[in-house]
Amino acid sequence: MLDKWDHRFLALAEHISNWSKDPSTQVGAVITHTRSKRVVSMGFNGFPAGVEDTRERLDDRETKYEMVVHAEQNALMFAGDRAEGCTLYVHPLPPCARCAVMIIQAGIKRVVCDQPDFDHERWGEQAKIADALLREAGLGVDYRQVDEEPPED
């Protein structure tokens, strides 16, 4: 069961996801110190710095997928070695397999995200692989259920 801080940081990740210019999928990520509950880094999905967010690129899914930096990747790059031992919050999608690899290598100890749809035709297989990687590497993985209400203060 997630605590009030988990819900707060997931809400912050949701807010940050709105900064993405992606017209179809906006993802936000927040990295926090597990004990002090302080924000270490944030990120959202988008093109690399200095690369133009043109409508043509954003609307062409194949091109966009080759150019986009995932929210988790952005947050991890900005955090650097400060990510070690931290918790990563991601909304609305769980990490993909490639991001899971980076999360493990960065030393993140816990991932909190919305419950993945393991049967989703496009993202389901990625979610299954990422979940298996994170769990095998010994990370805590906690999913927020769709109807889960945050605990009262």
QUIWOWO-V791616 format. One record per backbone hydrogen bond with DSSP energy under -0.5 kcal/mol. CO is the residue of the C=O (numbers start at 1). NH is the residue of the N-H. If there is no record, write none. Layout:
[[CO/NH] [CO/NH]]
This chain:
[[3/7] [4/8] [5/9] [6/10] [7/11] [8/12] [9/13] [10/14] [11/15] [12/16] [13/17] [14/18] [15/18] [16/19] [17/20] [25/27] [27/45] [28/91] [29/43] [30/89] [31/40] [31/41] [32/87] [33/37] [38/33] [41/31] [43/29] [46/69] [48/51] [50/52] [52/54] [54/58] [55/59] [56/60] [59/61] [60/64] [61/65] [62/66] [63/67] [64/67] [64/68] [67/48] [68/70] [69/46] [70/74] [71/75] [72/76] [73/77] [74/78] [75/79] [76/80] [79/82] [80/83] [81/84] [83/86] [86/109] [86/110] [87/32] [88/112] [89/30] [90/114] [91/28] [96/100] [97/101] [98/102] [99/103] [100/104] [101/105] [102/106] [103/107] [103/108] [104/107] [107/85] [109/140] [110/88] [111/142] [112/90] [113/144] [116/118] [117/120] [120/124] [123/127] [124/128] [125/129] [126/130] [127/131] [128/132] [129/133] [130/134] [131/135] [132/136] [133/137] [134/139] [135/138] [140/111] [142/113] [143/145] [144/115] [145/148]]
